[in-house]
Amino acid sequence: GSLAKVLTLIADEGINLSKLQSFPIPGSDFKYSFHADVEFDAVEQFYSVIKKIESITEEVKIYGIYKNGKNSSGAAGMIQSAITKKKSIILK
């Protein structure tokens, strides 16, 4: 359902999901929040998918965006970010 929709949006945008963790939401039966680390080439690509995700989730919180380092040619590597809803992504 809802998680699959978010993951599809991320994949369709060409963004790599490098980590996904789920956390039960206290006091809510069968509701979970998700924390995701993603890798992408351009920050515009990231913000495009965030805008789409925000329309199908209750809350999105970005903990940070940072460069992943340098590749062998010395150019900047991928950019990573943590996406979350409340304590991670909370799906509708």
FENTAPE-V153770 format. One record per backbone hydrogen bond with DSSP energy under -0.5 kcal/mol. CO is the residue of the C=O (numbers start at 1). NH is the residue of the N-H. Records with the same first field share a line. If there is no record, write none. Layout:
BEGIN
CO->NH, NH
END
This chain:
BEGIN
1->5
2->6
3->7
4->8
5->9
6->10
7->11
8->12
9->13
10->15
11->14
16->18, 39
19->37
21->35
23->33
24->26
25->28
27->29
28->31
31->25
32->91
33->23
34->85, 89
35->21
36->83
37->18, 19
38->81
39->16
40->79
42->45, 46
43->47
44->48
45->49
46->50
47->51
48->52
49->53
50->54
51->55
53->56, 57
54->57
56->92
59->90
61->63, 84
64->82
66->80
69->77
71->74
75->71
78->68
79->40
80->66
81->38, 83
82->63, 64
83->36
84->61
85->87, 88
88->90
89->34, 91
90->58, 59
END
